[in-house]
Amino acid sequence: MNKKQVKRRTRAQEIWHRLLQNKGAVIGMIFLTVLVLAAALSPVIFDYETDVIGQNISERLMHPCKAHPFGTDEVGRDLFARVIYGARYSLAIGVGAVLLGLCVGLVTGSLAGFYGGIIDSILMRAIDIFYSIPNIMTAVVIVSVLGTSTFNLIIALAFSCASSFGRIVRAQVMTIRDQEYVESSYAMGLPTWKIILKHILPNCLSPIIVQVTLLIGSTIISASSLSFLGIGIPAPSPEWGALLSAGRSHIRDASYMCVIPGLAVMFTVLALNLLGDGLRDALDPKLKK
């Protein structure tokens, strides 16, 4: 008698399967994959000195055409090359600020949620202070003090990310720390730091992963806003916010200079939000079919 063997999926395979069933998440992943590949290969495709920041006054303010798919700016620089190359700055700032904030938030949230008491009160009041201040305001102050550079902008935007991650991690740790497997780890004599790293934080990954995708999008918007105001990435770096700022003076006769970088920001953030929503549904065990 032949028995049919049903191959059961692992948890990772099940999450991936549910994620692929979400059309919005798939669209977001495809767009982000293409964008990341284009940004990674942009130094190979374009010459920075010639194509990105090189000036050609004879071709200034050309509307989109075959030679220049996105047109040219006020000094004849190819906008297509600048937008693609600018993705490196926007993605690097978004990912860098979120990862730095994640590291700080994991430490503060884990300590506050695990120990409680006076440690929880001190850390959470500090987090609440930063959480109550708009991230743009915090970033403006920090960049004004440290100066305009990519690294300083990442540090400035990481503060708001750290406060968001700290609150999420604290809430997750407080629900897990009293579980039986955590108490048994204590009984086995494991040190506190190993219990947090090995048994608590791995069970907090689902909301953290979702929050990472959503915060990258909001961080890209914040970075573009700061560059638009002139306190972000210094010129002539083709960051998307700086491209928007440069194009506003030509919005009547060359509106593509504002529209195209704005669409780049909009579609990138939309793709990240679609992916974040898909991950939230895929990682939720209550929605398992």
Secondary structure as GFF3:
##gff-version 3
##sequence-region A 1 289
A	DSSP	alpha_helix	11	20	.	.	.	ID=ss1
A	DSSP	alpha_helix	23	45	.	.	.	ID=ss2
A	DSSP	pi_helix	48	52	.	.	.	ID=ss3
A	DSSP	three_ten_helix	57	59	.	.	.	ID=ss4
A	DSSP	alpha_helix	79	115	.	.	.	ID=ss5
A	DSSP	alpha_helix	117	132	.	.	.	ID=ss6
A	DSSP	alpha_helix	135	146	.	.	.	ID=ss7
A	DSSP	alpha_helix	150	176	.	.	.	ID=ss8
A	DSSP	alpha_helix	180	187	.	.	.	ID=ss9
A	DSSP	alpha_helix	192	195	.	.	.	ID=ss10
A	DSSP	pi_helix	196	200	.	.	.	ID=ss11
A	DSSP	three_ten_helix	201	204	.	.	.	ID=ss12
A	DSSP	alpha_helix	205	229	.	.	.	ID=ss13
A	DSSP	alpha_helix	240	247	.	.	.	ID=ss14
A	DSSP	three_ten_helix	248	250	.	.	.	ID=ss15
A	DSSP	alpha_helix	256	283	.	.	.	ID=ss16
A	DSSP	three_ten_helix	285	287	.	.	.	ID=ss17
###
